[in-house]
Amino acid sequence: MPLQIVRNDITTMRVDAIVNAAKRSLLGGGGVDGAIHRAAGPELLEECRTLGGCETGQAKLTKGYRLPAKYIIHTVGPVYQDGQRGEEGLLRSCYRNSLALAAEEGFESVAFPLISAGIYGYPKDQALQIAVGEISWFVLNHDMLVYLVVYDRQSFQLSRHLLHDVTEFIEERYVQEEDASRRAQEEPPPCYSIRHGVFPEKKEPTPTQEDEDLYSSILRIFTRREEPAAPTPQTAPAPDSVGAAPDLDDMLKQMDESFSQSLLRQIDAKGMTDAQCYKKANVDRKLFSKIRSNPQYKPSKPTAVAFAVALELNWAETNEFLRKAGYALSHSSKFDIIIEYFIQSGNYNIFEINETLFAFDQTLLGSH
C-alpha cells in the first residue's frame, strides 16, 4: 500500500527516512522536533549545526544516528496566522521538497508527521487534506512507500462536513439493522412459550372410530411382506436423464470468471494500464503481479474493494465484482457502510476514503 496512515511514534518507524517538522535553525525544539533530536542523540545536533538552518518550505538531509530510520529529512513548516499569508503554498512545499529529496536519494520508504499541525497552529483538518493530497499525487508517479504517522486521535481530524455526512450515513443504516435485529429478538417464535421458552402444551383430539379404522388399514399395507419380483432385462429401469446426477466436468467448464480474470478484463475495458490501476487502488506493484500471474488468487476484502474504487464501479457492479472474490457488503459493518457512502456519492478518491476509514478505526483500502 503506497500511502499508509498509521497511529505510531514517528521516532520508532523503521524506514529509510523520517521527516522532521523542524525549526528554521534546525537546532531542535518542542513537539516532534524535540522528540526526534532526543531519540537520535547529540550527534544529530552536531550535524545540524553545519547546515546553516533551513528556510520555510525547504528540506535538508541528515543521518538518523540512533533512530531506527537511516536518515532524517528536516523541513520547516509555516506558522499559521490567518490562512491569507501563503501558509498553504509553504506547507505544500514542505511535502513536495521532502518527497523530491527522498526520491533523489533513492529512498524506498519515508514517514511523515502532520507538519505544522501542532504548535504551529495549522488547522488539523486542512493540514491533513494538504498532506494526503501531496503524498497521494507523489505515490501515483513514484514507487515509494510513504507513511503518514499520527501520534494520537487529537492530531487527526476529518473535515467537519465529511465527518458529519459519513456519521449520519452510518447511523441511518445501523438504526435499520438494529431495529430489525431487535424486533427479531423481541418476537418469539409462535411455537414457543414466551414465559418459559418451551413448547406450549397441546391438547390432542380424541380419535374417532373412523380414525382407528383408517390407521389399521395403513398399518396393514406397510407391514405386508411380499417377495419382490426379479427384474428382467426387458423391464430393467433405464437411467432417468431428468433426475441424473450433474456431471462435475460439465459444471467445472461452466465456472464463472475469477476475481483476477474479472479485474484484468475490466482494466482493459476502462482503457487503463496496469500501473494506473494498481496505483489508483493504493496497491503496490508486487501484490498486483501476484494477482495477475495467478488466476485463482484471492485478495483480502480491502484490496478487492480498493480495485473496485480504482475502476470506479457503481454500487451494483461493485457487489458483483466482490462476489467473484467471495465477499459481500452489508449494513452490519461500518467498513461496508463507509464504502457504500463513497460509491453511492460517486467519490472514488481512495485517499479520502482511507482518511475516513482511519477516523472510524477501520481497515484501510489496499491493505492485505
C-alpha positions in Angstrom: 0.0 0.0 0.0 2.0 3.1 -1.2 0.3 5.5 1.2 -0.5 4.3 4.7 -1.9 6.2 7.6 -0.7 4.8 10.9 -1.0 5.7 14.6 2.5 5.5 16.0 5.5 7.3 17.4 7.5 8.5 14.4 10.8 8.0 16.2 10.2 4.3 16.2 9.5 3.9 12.4 11.8 1.6 10.6 12.0 3.3 7.3 14.7 4.8 5.1 13.9 8.3 6.3 11.6 10.1 8.7 10.6 13.7 8.2 11.2 16.2 11.0 8.9 19.2 11.3 11.9 21.4 12.3 12.5 25.0 13.3 14.4 27.2 10.9 17.6 26.9 13.0 17.4 23.1 12.8 18.8 23.0 16.3 15.9 21.3 17.9 12.7 22.5 19.7 9.5 21.1 21.0 6.9 18.6 19.7 8.1 16.2 17.0 11.3 18.2 16.5 12.4 17.8 20.1 11.4 14.1 20.2 13.5 13.3 17.1 16.5 15.1 18.5 16.3 13.3 21.8 15.9 9.9 20.1 18.6 10.5 17.6 21.2 11.6 20.2 23.6 14.6 20.4 25.3 13.6 17.1 22.2 14.9 15.2 22.6 18.4 16.8 26.3 18.4 15.8 25.5 17.7 12.2 22.6 20.2 12.1 24.9 23.0 13.3 26.8 22.6 10.0 23.8 23.1 7.8 23.2 26.8 8.4 19.5 26.4 9.1 16.6 25.9 6.6 14.1 28.2 5.0 10.3 27.6 5.4 9.1 25.1 2.9 12.5 23.8 2.1 14.1 20.5 3.2 17.6 19.2 4.2 19.0 15.8 4.9 21.0 14.4 7.9 21.8 10.9 9.1 19.4 9.2 11.6 22.1 8.2 14.1 20.4 6.4 17.0 17.0 6.2 15.3 15.7 3.1 13.5 15.4 5.3 10.4 18.7 5.6 8.4 18.1 9.3 7.6 16.1 12.4 8.7 14.6 14.9 6.2 14.3 18.2 8.0 11.6 20.6 6.7 10.3 23.8 8.1 6.5 24.3 8.1 4.7 27.6 8.2 3.3 29.2 11.3 -0.4 29.5 10.7 -1.8 33.0 11.1 -5.0 33.5 9.2 -4.5 31.4 6.1 -4.1 34.5 3.9 -0.3 34.8 4.1 0.8 32.0 1.8 0.7 29.3 4.5 -0.9 26.7 2.2 1.7 27.1 -0.5 4.5 26.8 2.0 3.0 23.7 3.6 2.6 22.0 0.3 6.3 22.9 -0.5 7.3 21.1 2.7 5.8 17.8 1.4 6.9 18.3 -2.2 10.5 19.2 -1.4 10.8 16.4 1.2 9.5 13.8 -1.2 11.7 15.1 -4.0 14.7 14.8 -1.8 13.7 11.3 -0.8 13.3 10.3 -4.5 16.7 11.9 -5.3 18.3 9.8 -2.6 16.6 6.6 -3.9 14.7 6.0 -0.7 12.1 3.3 -0.8 10.2 4.3 2.4 9.5 7.6 4.2 7.4 8.5 7.2 5.9 12.0 7.7 4.3 13.6 10.7 1.4 16.1 10.1 3.6 19.2 9.5 2.6 22.4 11.2 -0.5 20.8 12.8 1.0 21.1 16.3 2.4 24.1 18.0 2.5 26.0 14.6 -1.3 26.1 14.8 -2.3 24.9 11.3 -5.9 23.7 11.4 -5.6 19.9 11.6 -8.3 19.0 9.1 -6.7 21.4 6.5 -3.2 20.1 7.3 -4.4 16.6 6.8 -6.0 17.4 3.4 -2.8 19.0 2.2 -0.6 16.1 3.4 -2.8 13.4 1.8 -3.2 15.4 -1.4 0.5 16.0 -1.9 1.6 12.5 -0.9 -1.1 10.8 -2.9 -0.1 12.7 -6.0 3.5 11.7 -5.5 2.9 8.0 -5.0 0.8 7.9 -8.2 4.0 8.8 -10.0 6.7 7.1 -7.9 7.3 3.7 -6.4 7.8 4.6 -2.8 6.1 3.6 0.4 5.0 6.7 2.4 3.6 6.7 5.9 1.6 9.5 7.4 2.2 9.0 11.1 -0.4 10.2 13.6 0.6 10.2 17.2 -2.9 10.4 18.8 -6.6 10.8 17.9 -6.5 14.6 18.7 -3.9 15.2 15.9 -6.1 13.6 13.3 -9.3 15.4 12.1 -11.5 15.0 9.1 -13.3 18.0 7.7 -16.4 18.7 9.7 -18.6 18.4 6.6 -17.3 14.9 5.7 -17.3 13.7 9.2 -20.9 14.8 9.7 -22.2 13.2 6.4 -20.5 9.9 7.0 -21.6 9.7 10.6 -25.2 10.4 9.6 -25.0 7.8 6.8 -23.7 5.1 9.2 -26.2 5.9 11.9 -29.1 5.8 9.5 -28.2 2.3 8.3 -27.2 1.0 11.7 -30.6 2.0 13.0 -32.3 0.0 10.3 -30.2 -3.1 11.1 -30.6 -2.7 14.9 -34.3 -2.2 14.6 -34.7 -5.4 12.5 -32.5 -7.3 14.9 -34.3 -6.0 18.0 -37.7 -7.0 16.5 -36.4 -10.5 15.7 -35.3 -10.8 19.3 -38.5 -9.4 20.9 -40.9 -11.5 18.8 -40.5 -15.1 20.0 -41.4 -17.9 17.5 -45.1 -18.7 17.7 -44.4 -22.4 18.7 -42.6 -21.4 21.9 -43.8 -20.3 25.3 -42.9 -16.6 25.9 -42.5 -17.2 29.6 -40.7 -20.5 29.8 -39.1 -20.9 26.4 -40.6 -24.4 25.9 -43.3 -25.8 23.6 -46.8 -25.0 24.9 -48.9 -27.8 26.0 -51.2 -29.0 23.2 -54.5 -31.0 23.7 -54.7 -33.8 21.3 -58.2 -34.5 19.9 -59.8 -37.8 20.9 -59.6 -40.2 17.9 -62.9 -41.5 16.4 -63.7 -45.0 15.3 -63.2 -43.8 11.7 -59.7 -42.7 12.5 -58.9 -46.0 14.1 -60.1 -48.0 11.1 -58.0 -45.8 8.7 -54.9 -46.2 10.9 -55.4 -50.0 10.9 -55.7 -50.1 7.0 -52.5 -48.1 6.6 -50.6 -50.3 9.1 -51.6 -53.5 7.2 -50.3 -52.0 3.9 -46.9 -51.1 5.3 -46.4 -54.3 7.3 -47.4 -56.7 4.4 -44.5 -58.9 3.4 -44.1 -59.7 -0.3 -41.1 -61.1 -2.2 -40.1 -58.6 -4.8 -40.2 -59.8 -8.4 -36.8 -60.2 -10.0 -36.3 -57.6 -12.7 -36.0 -58.8 -16.3 -33.7 -57.3 -18.9 -36.7 -56.1 -20.8 -38.2 -54.3 -17.7 -35.0 -53.1 -16.1 -35.4 -49.3 -15.5 -33.5 -47.1 -17.8 -31.5 -44.2 -16.4 -33.7 -41.2 -15.8 -32.0 -38.4 -17.7 -34.1 -35.8 -15.9 -33.0 -36.9 -12.4 -29.5 -37.9 -13.3 -26.7 -36.5 -11.1 -24.9 -33.5 -12.6 -21.6 -34.1 -14.4 -18.8 -32.5 -12.4 -16.6 -31.9 -15.5 -19.5 -30.1 -17.2 -20.0 -27.9 -14.1 -16.3 -27.0 -13.9 -16.4 -26.0 -17.6 -19.1 -23.5 -16.7 -17.3 -21.8 -13.9 -17.6 -18.1 -13.6 -14.6 -15.9 -14.2 -12.3 -15.5 -11.2 -11.6 -12.2 -9.5 -8.2 -11.9 -11.2 -9.8 -12.5 -14.7 -12.5 -10.0 -14.0 -10.0 -7.4 -12.8 -7.8 -7.7 -15.9 -10.8 -7.7 -18.2 -12.2 -4.5 -16.6 -8.8 -2.8 -16.7 -8.7 -3.3 -20.4 -12.4 -2.2 -20.8 -11.6 1.0 -18.9 -8.6 1.7 -21.2 -6.3 1.8 -18.2 -2.8 0.5 -17.8 -1.9 -2.0 -15.0 0.2 0.7 -13.3 -2.6 3.3 -13.5 -5.0 0.8 -11.9 -2.9 -0.5 -9.0 -1.6 3.0 -8.1 -5.1 4.3 -8.1 -6.1 1.4 -5.9 -3.2 2.2 -3.5 -1.8 -1.3 -4.1 1.8 -2.0 -4.5 3.2 -3.5 -7.8 4.3 -6.7 -6.2 0.8 -7.6 -5.0 -0.6 -6.7 -8.3 1.9 -9.0 -10.0 0.7 -11.9 -7.8 -2.9 -11.2 -8.8 -2.0 -11.0 -12.5 0.1 -14.2 -12.5 -2.4 -16.3 -10.5 -6.0 -16.5 -11.9 -7.2 -18.1 -8.7 -5.5 -15.5 -6.4 -7.9 -14.4 -3.6 -7.2 -10.9 -2.3 -8.3 -9.6 1.0 -11.6 -7.7 1.1 -9.9 -4.3 1.5 -7.8 -5.0 -1.6 -10.8 -6.2 -3.6 -12.7 -3.0 -2.6 -9.7 -0.9 -3.5 -9.7 -2.2 -7.1 -13.5 -1.6 -7.3 -12.8 2.0 -6.3 -9.9 2.3 -8.8 -12.1 1.0 -11.6 -14.9 3.4 -10.4 -17.5 0.7 -10.4 -21.1 1.7 -9.4 -22.8 0.1 -6.5 -24.3 -2.9 -8.3 -21.0 -3.5 -10.2 -19.0 -3.3 -7.0 -21.1 -6.0 -5.3 -20.8 -8.3 -8.4 -17.1 -7.7 -8.5 -16.6 -8.5 -4.8 -18.7 -11.7 -5.2 -16.0 -13.1 -7.5 -13.6 -12.8 -4.7 -16.0 -14.4 -2.2 -17.1 -11.2 -0.4 -20.2 -9.1 0.0 -21.1 -5.7 1.5 -23.7 -5.4 4.2 -25.1 -2.9 6.8 -23.7 -5.0 9.6 -20.2 -3.4 9.2 -19.1 0.2 9.5 -16.4 -0.5 6.9 -19.0 -1.7 4.4 -21.3 1.3 5.1 -18.4 3.8 4.6 -17.6 2.2 1.3 -21.2 2.4 0.3 -21.3 6.1 1.2 -18.4 7.0 -1.1 -19.5 4.8 -4.0 -23.1 6.0 -3.9 -21.8 9.6 -3.7 -19.6 8.9 -6.8 -16.4 9.8 -4.8 -13.6 7.4 -5.8 -10.8 9.3 -4.2 -9.2 6.3 -2.4 -7.0 8.5 -0.2 -10.1 10.4 1.1 -11.8 7.1 1.7 -8.8 5.9 3.7 -8.8 9.1 5.8 -12.4 8.4 6.7 -11.8 4.7 7.4 -8.9 5.6 9.6 -11.0 8.2 11.5 -13.6 5.4 12.2 -10.9 2.8 13.2 -11.5 0.7 10.1 -9.0 -1.2 7.9 -7.7 0.9 5.1 -8.1 0.1 1.4 -5.2 -1.5 -0.3 -4.0 -3.4 2.8 -3.6 -7.2 2.5 
